[in-house]
Amino acid sequence: MFFEDVKIRRSVRTFDGKELNDEVINDLKEYAKTIVNPYNIPVEFVFLNKDDHKLSSPVLSGEKEYISAKVKKGQNADVAYGYSFEKMLMYAVSKGLGTVFIGGTLPRDKFEKASELKNDEIMPCMSPIGYAADKMGVKEVLMRKGVKADSRYNFSELFFKNDFETHLSDDEAEKLGVKKALEAVRLAPSAVNKQPWRAVVSDGGVHFYEKKDKGYDNGTYDVQKVDMGIALYHFENQCIEEGKQLKFEVANPGIAIPQNTEYIASYLF
Ligand SMILES: Cc1cc2nc3c(=O)[nH]c(=O)nc-3n(C[C@H](O)[C@H](O)[C@H](O)COP(=O)(O)O)c2cc1C
């Protein structure tokens, strides 16, 4: 069940040091080919063996394989990227594999070269893929403490009803039929655990916004928009699992927004 996987998932940075067998890798590769996102922007996945490509990351240990992904530069490429990459990683989680988005702590040049990145493409992240070690390494424990990785904002700090003045309680979200889907957003991973996703629930649907922090937009792509794509995937997939019919739309409803906040997309019921 998707919701159970969302609850048990955590970033994995310490792996068991074993190669994945071909069957597992081929299954992931087949799944990667089926992934589409609501923007219909193609995201291409690349599987990279650590030893073949001489790759590493200062925050990882014991990993043997990576998945990177590339997308053509352009509007919403970063959001579409987050959606597709999270769909890939949650599939891996459903197979008992460990993953972690890595957008900062990687030798970027090496990963981009190994992924054969072209000038008109971006590769915001990669993830190691493998089985978690029995025990987290010291580095990983410290890293999780540093970003308070086990905590999230309260439900009513992230989600609103009709406008940004009216906080949404989880009881009310339950009545409106969106509690679990929004909870799946709240538990999602985000860069430096900043949790930039906000949502306003109105009569006809749910509108998603990015609460921007400084230093995540490099002019070509915005890492917090990758976070937004992750949130959209969690919301949509949970709704679909609950049998809800919903329509994706990018159409700003014109709700007054707080500072440093940007409208991203809506799901209409
Ligand atoms: C877009 C994105 C980029 C990330 N980049 C890094 C990174 O460069 N290094 C790292 O160790 N973790 C990275 N993370 C993992 C986050 O730190 C992690 O998801 C967050 O602290 C919450 O912890 P959890 O995933 O265990 O719930 C990234 C996560 C996302 C979504």
The ligand as a MOL file (V3000), in Angstrom:
LIG
                    3D

  0  0  0     0  0            999 V3000
M  V30 BEGIN CTAB
M  V30 COUNTS 31 33 0 0 0
M  V30 BEGIN ATOM
M  V30 1 C 15.2870 17.3320 -3.9160 0
M  V30 2 C 16.0430 16.7320 -2.7410 0
M  V30 3 C 17.4140 16.8810 -2.6460 0
M  V30 4 C 18.1360 16.2920 -1.5830 0
M  V30 5 N 19.5080 16.4200 -1.5460 0
M  V30 6 C 20.2020 15.7810 -0.5740 0
M  V30 7 C 21.6360 15.8060 -0.5730 0
M  V30 8 O 22.2670 16.4320 -1.4280 0
M  V30 9 N 22.2750 15.1050 0.3930 0
M  V30 10 C 21.6120 14.3920 1.3520 0
M  V30 11 O 22.2710 13.7750 2.1810 0
M  V30 12 N 20.2470 14.3540 1.3910 0
M  V30 13 C 19.5360 15.0270 0.4480 0
M  V30 14 N 18.1560 14.9660 0.4580 0
M  V30 15 C 17.4440 14.1800 1.4810 0
M  V30 16 C 16.7630 15.0700 2.5410 0
M  V30 17 O 17.7470 15.6010 3.4050 0
M  V30 18 C 15.7380 14.2230 3.3160 0
M  V30 19 O 14.7110 13.8010 2.4480 0
M  V30 20 C 15.0940 14.9990 4.4710 0
M  V30 21 O 16.0690 15.3410 5.4220 0
M  V30 22 C 13.9800 14.1930 5.1830 0
M  V30 23 O 14.4750 12.9670 5.6640 0
M  V30 24 P 13.7800 11.5900 5.2210 0
M  V30 25 O 13.8990 11.5350 3.7130 0
M  V30 26 O 14.5860 10.5290 5.8850 0
M  V30 27 O 12.3620 11.6400 5.6520 0
M  V30 28 C 17.4300 15.5760 -0.5780 0
M  V30 29 C 16.0350 15.4380 -0.6750 0
M  V30 30 C 15.3390 15.9960 -1.7390 0
M  V30 31 C 13.8680 15.7840 -1.8350 0
M  V30 END ATOM
M  V30 BEGIN BOND
M  V30 1 1 1 2
M  V30 2 1 2 3
M  V30 3 2 2 30
M  V30 4 2 3 4
M  V30 5 1 4 5
M  V30 6 1 4 28
M  V30 7 2 5 6
M  V30 8 1 6 7
M  V30 9 1 6 13
M  V30 10 2 7 8
M  V30 11 1 7 9
M  V30 12 1 9 10
M  V30 13 2 10 11
M  V30 14 1 10 12
M  V30 15 2 12 13
M  V30 16 1 13 14
M  V30 17 1 14 15
M  V30 18 1 14 28
M  V30 19 1 15 16
M  V30 20 1 16 17
M  V30 21 1 16 18
M  V30 22 1 18 19
M  V30 23 1 18 20
M  V30 24 1 20 21
M  V30 25 1 20 22
M  V30 26 1 22 23
M  V30 27 1 23 24
M  V30 28 2 24 25
M  V30 29 1 24 26
M  V30 30 1 24 27
M  V30 31 2 28 29
M  V30 32 1 29 30
M  V30 33 1 30 31
M  V30 END BOND
M  V30 END CTAB
M  END
